[in-house]
């Protein structure tokens, strides 16, 4: 049995730089209360909750949700690296689709420190050990450079070598993100930068990556209420945004057998998750109007165009040059500003994508509105690995 699942309500707080935000439990509470109010339901109506975060102790989800209420419901804590928020949403949707519950909550939050991502565990092997070994093999040792840069910028370098992609193309993607974020009051960076500004920023990897091509560490929270059709009808809730397809994938042997950094950072997970989500929704990439994808680095945005089937492998640069990633083109990619400008609080990112796309399909985001949006796609990837692709559809 698989029932239709609707996004009844969403909430999201403004993303902020580390050191300027509330504590994680306050952020999570605020986003949940917003989602409940947006849906028009009480916390007592929620039957299960899934809380996503990466940097935190076990049961942080309970600490945040107990501020909203202590109703005794199951609270499941989720950690799937940068795909955590969408993984929490996947579980909430699955609980409703299966008939286990009629109303579920997904919340994601992150309280991050400044600087590059790093593990807090130093007394055990890294969960990313295999990916890091592959990175060492493919691009060699790079002293003083974060692993995230080595991996994602390394994937961009692979694309440049294989297809002749220019560094300026990645800079243009970053500039596009800033133009979109200008109209998003919840984004951490709203200043507009040009392609030239991005190219002139300090080089983090000579000829491969400038500082502005990498997303900033961010604190924030977002939440969503998902419900069955029967529950929505009974309680008079909105049913205008349907989760038409959703897939979560993990790595297959091709991630490493391909001996290519593009594969190491999740290209094949993306392709498989997208294929499954399209099939579930009964549409293809040509039917999508608006996309929120995982642009942790500008390089990953271009690679993801190809993984999602927006264009052939190697054709991402042409898509950018043709303007098919922004208003007036075939797709509007990251109207929120994406991770590059909106910010990337790891546990909240996938649910922030849900927030943006739900409002896009409702048609109420003012200057960043994608006109005529009926099908929307979210892509959220975490190394180690997990990838979630979700298709949201407007219901007449």
Protein Blocks (a to p, Z undefined) as FASTA:
>chain_A
ZZddddfbdcddddddehiaccfklmmmmmmmmmmmmnopafklpmbdcdddfbdcehkl
mmmmmmnocehpacddddehjllmmmmmmmmmmmmmnomambdcddddddddedjdddfb
fkbccfklmmmmmmmmmnopaehiafklmmmmmmmmmmmmmnopafklmmmmmmmmmmmm
mmmmkbfblcdcdfklmmmpccfbghkacfklpccddddddddddddfklmmmnopafkb
ccfbdcdddddfklmmnopaklmnopmmmmmmmmmmmmmnopafklpfbdcddffbfklm
mmmmmmnopacehilmmmmmnopabghiabdghknnpjmlnopcfklmmmmmmmmmmmmm
nopnojmocghiabdcdddddehiacddddddddZZ
